[in-house]
Amino acid sequence: MIEIRKVQTSKEKKQFASFNVDMYINNPCAIPDLVQDELDNFNQKKNPAYAFCDVVQYLAYKDGKCAGRIAGIYNKKANEKWQKSDARFTRADFIDDVEVSTALFSAIASWAKEHGADTLIGPLGFTDFDQEGMLVEGFDCAGPFFTIYNAAYYAKHMEKLGFEKDVDWIEFRLTVPDAPSQKLIKLSDMVLSRGKLTLREFKSKRNVKKYIPQIFRLLNDTYKDLYGMVELNDEQVKKYVSQFLSIINPRYVKMIFNGQNELVAFGLSVPSLGKAVRKSRGRLLPFGWYRIITAPYRKTDEIDLCLVGVINEYQSKGLPAVLINSMLLTAIKRGVRYAETGPELELNTSVQALWKYFDTKQHKRRRCWQKQI
């Protein structure tokens, strides 16, 4: 017997937040959610997105045992921007039982219809800076800490439930060369000289922190036309600032400024946090917080390429190559052997062209599904 329960009590909220941690505890490729972050994400007092989102969470029980979870987000700001009536699903996890997945998605579909939605899409979060995209290829590879991991059977369930592909993101694993690319260095120098631009690198978080408002303004501008993107407001930026600062090693932060001292491009990579988060099993206490905040400074052979952003008027001037070259030089100097890219829309060939300078393997694919309801 399947029971669907709306999440309301503190116990249910903790069970929801930790469900995928417990489900994939023995899978070395799965990086668990940070439970406290998840509790905060679904706390309307701590997540500013609740100002324009209606949210619901469900747990599924089979024979009295928790067997799945799902959340729904009706993002009024996104629907207004994109002229749609979509409801998003997120945090969709379930055992390999079609009755369980069917019950979860039926509950979300009913809730979505009550809000006037005509389409169910996901997995998508509150913003484009949340986890998105269900893994459909690359189940035997650990990914960046900010991506979703799920078992291979999920896609089969989605197809049985009548969902179809909306968009795909792809990810790459790069082998960092032993020596810098002279071709990339020359290209980088030429771009900076021709555009009268300055590349700035950093040694302390304090020096990075003063540029954070400019960074998020740039990211809003850079990504505003990407799939499902809704620009962050000031309250959301405040929410992400502390998370941003906690994971960075300032030596991997790269910025480019024009002659008017305006930030025109930003790049961020971070030493892989996956091992620290897995070892902590998604918990900050008693020692998880220490592992995670010190991980960016520990010697590692792998980094995650998180963000490359260039404002619109500079996007055809080669600035991403400058950022990638600088991150590459830092990685080589610090003994890094591999780099994982974040999810890139499969048609984003301009970004993918950067990887031609590396020994590259496209090893992951994730999908946003859609279904008329």
N, C-alpha and C positions, 0 to 999 in steps of 0.2 A: 504494500500500500504506500502511495506517495502522498506526503503532506507538504504543502507550500505554506511557509510561515513568513509574514511580513516582519522584518527586523525592527524591534522596538526596545527591548530590554538591554541592559548593559552586557549581560551574558551573551545575548544574541549578536550584539555589535562586535564583541571580541571574537566570537566564533566566526563571524563573517570575515573580519579582518585577517584572521590567521588561517583561514581554510586552505588556501593554496600552499602555505608554509607546511602544514601537516600533510597535505596530499602528495607533495613532491619532495618530502624530507630525505628520501633515499636516492633521489635522482641528481647526479653530479652536474647535469647541464642546466638545472633549474635554479634560478636565483630568486629567493623568496622576497615577497613584499616586506617592507619594514612595517611591522604591525602598528606602531604608534603613528606613523605617517598616514596609514590607512584609516585609523580611527579619527585622525584630524581631518582627513579629506572628506569624510562623511559626517562631519560635525558642522552644522550651519553657523555656529558661533566662531569657528576657526577657518572656514573656507568661504572667501568672499564671493565665489561663483554662485552660492545659494541666492544671491540677490537677483539673479536672472535665470536660475535653473530650478525646476521642480525635480525632486529626487525620490526614489524609492529603492529599498533593498529587500531581497527575498532570500530565504534559505529553503532548501529542499531536504526532506527527511524520508528515508525509506526504511520501513520496519523499525522506526524509532531512532535511526542513526543518520547523522548529517551526511548528505550525499551530493550536495551541490549548492551553488550560490549564483546570484546574478543581481545587478543593479540597473536601474533605468534612470536616464537623465533627459528631461525635456528642456533643451537649451533655447530659451526664447530669443536670446541675443543672436545666436547662430542662425536660427530660422529666419529672423528678420533680415540679417545680412544676406543670406543666400536664397531668400525667397522660397523657403521650403516649409514643410510641416512634418519634420522628422523627429523621431524619438531615438535616442542613443541607448544602446545597451553596453555595459561595461562589467568587468570582473566576472565574466562568465566562466565558471569552472564546474565540472560535473564528472561523476564516475561514468564508466562506459556502459550506460544504461539509457536506452532511448526514452523510456518512460520518464526518467528523471529530467533529461534535457527538454523533452516535450512539455512537461509540466512547468518548468522554469520559464521557457520562452512564451508559453501560453499566458502565464501570469503577467509578464512584461508587456505582451501585446495588448492584453485587456486594459492594463493601466495606461498604456500609450494612447489607445483609442479614447479613453476618458478625457485625455488632454487634447484631443483633436488631431492627433498625429495620423498620417496616412501611410507612413513608411517607418520601418524599424531598421536602423543601421548600427554597425559596430563590429568589433569593439572600439569605441571612442570614449575619451574621458571628458572631464569638464572643460579642458582647454587642449590646444595642440601640444602643450608641454607635458601632458600626462601620457601614460602608456596607451598605445593604440596598435591595432592590427593583430589578428590571430595568426599564430605560426602555422604555416602549411608546408614548409620545407625547412630542413635543417634541425631536426629533432635531436641529433647526436652531437650538437655543438653548443657550448655555453655562449651566451650572447652578452651584450652590455647590460649593466645592472638596471638600466632604465627601460628595458624592453620586456614584453610578455613572454613567458614560456608556457606552453601547453602541450598535451599529448597529441599524437598523430590522429587519434580517433575523433577528435573534435570536428575536423573538417567533414568527416562522413556524417556526423550528426547534423551539421548545418545543412548539408545537401538534402538529407532526408526530411528536414524541417522546411524545405522549400526556399532556402536562402541562396542568393547568387552573388557572384563577385561584383563589387562596386569598384574598388581600386586595390592595387597591390603595391607594397613596398618591398624593396630588395636590400640586402645587406652584403657587405664584402669583408673578407679577411685579407689583410695586406701583410706581406713579409717586408719588414724594414731592412733596407740594404745595409751592408757593412760600412759603406762610405757615402757621403752626400752625393746627390745628383748634380753634376756640373751644369747640365742642361737646365735643370730647374733653378739653380742658383742664378745663372745668367738671365733667365726669363724674369725671375723675381727682381733682380737689380734693375732691369730695363723698365719694368712696370712702375717701380717706385720713382725712378729718375724721370721718366716721361710724364708721369702724372703729378710730379712735385709732391710726393706723398712721403710720410714718415711711418716706419714700423716701430712700434713700442713693445718692449718685452718687460717682464716684471719679476721681482724677487720676493715681494711681500704681499700678503692679502690686503694690508692697509692701503697700499698704492692702487690695488685693483678696485677696492671698495668705492673710492670716490668717483669711479666711472660707471657704476652700476646703473644709475638712471639713464645715462646715454646708451648703455648696452641694451637695455630693455626697449627703449624707444627704437633703436636700430632693428632689433628682432621683430618688433611689431610691424615695422615698415617692410622688412625683408620678406616675411612670411605671410603677409596679409592676403595674398592671392592664392596661397596653397590650399589644398583640399581641406575643407572643414574648419579653416582657421578663423578664430575670433580674437581680435586684439585684446591684450591684457589691460585692465584698468589699474589705477594707482594702488588700490587695495590688494589686488592680485599680485602685483609686482612685489609688494612688501612681504607677501606670503612666500614667494619664491626666493627672495634674497637670502634668507638664512639657510635654506637648503642649498642654494648655489654656492655660498661661501664655505659651507661645511665640507664640500666634496672636492674643491679645487686645490691643485698645487699651482701657485701663481706662475711658475716657470713654463707651464703649458698654456697660459693665457696670452693671446696675441691680439693686438689692436693696430689698425691703420688709421692715420689722421691726415686730413688734407691741409692745405696751406693756411686755412682759417682756423686750424686746431679743432676741427669737427671730426667726430668719429664716423668713419665711412665703411669700416669693415671690422669684423670681430671673429676670432676663431678660438675654440676651446676643445682641448682634449684632456682626459683625466687618466691617471694610472688606474688600471682595472680594479674595481671594488668588489667584484664578484666573489672572490674567495673569502673576503672579510664578512660580507653579508651572509654567505652560506654558513660559515663557521658560527656566526651569531644566531643563525636560524630565525632571522627577522626580528630579533629582540635586541633592544638597546641595553637592557639590564640582564645580568650584572656587569658584564664586560664588553657587550656588543658595541656600545657607544665609543669605547676606546679603540677597538679594532677598526671601526669605520672612519673615525676622524683622523687616525694616523695612517690609514692605508694609502692616501695620496702621496705620502712622503717616503714610503718604503720602497726599497729596490724591487722592481718588477720587470718582467720581460714582455708585458702586454699593456697597451693603452687602448682606451675607447675614444674614438673621434666623435665628439658630441654635437658640436655646432660650427657651422661656417655661415656667416651672414654678411651680405654686402648690400648697401642701400641701392635703390633702383638705378639712380643715375650713374652709378659706377659699375654696374653688373657686367658690362661687356669690356671691361678694361683690364682683366687678368688678375684681379686682386685675390681670388681664391687660391691661385697658384703661389702667391706670396705667403699667405697664411699657412698653407700646407707645407711649403718649403721650410718655414720657420719651425713648425711643429716637428717636422722630420729631423731637422738639425738637433733640436732638443732631445728627441727620442734616441738618436744615434749616440749622442754624448752621454746619455744616461743608461745605455745598454739595453734599450728596448728592442725586441725581436719581432713583435707582431702588433698590428693595429686592427681594431674592429670598428667598422663604420656603424653609425646609427642607421635606422631605416630611411631609405630614399625612395621617393615615388618612382616607379619603374620607368616612367617616361622622362625623368629628369636627367637627360643625357649630358647637360652642361656640367653637373656635379660629377657624374660618373666618368667624364672625360679626364678628370684629375688623376684617376687611378692608373692611367696608362704608364705612369712613371714607376710603377711598382709591380712586383710579382703578386698578382691579385687573383682571388677566387671568390666568385659570387656563390655563397653557401647558405643563405637564408632567404626566405620569402614569407611575408605575412600579408594578411588579407583583411580588408574591411568588407563585410557582407551587408547585403540589403534585401529587404523583403517587403512587398506591399501588404498592408494589414487592413 
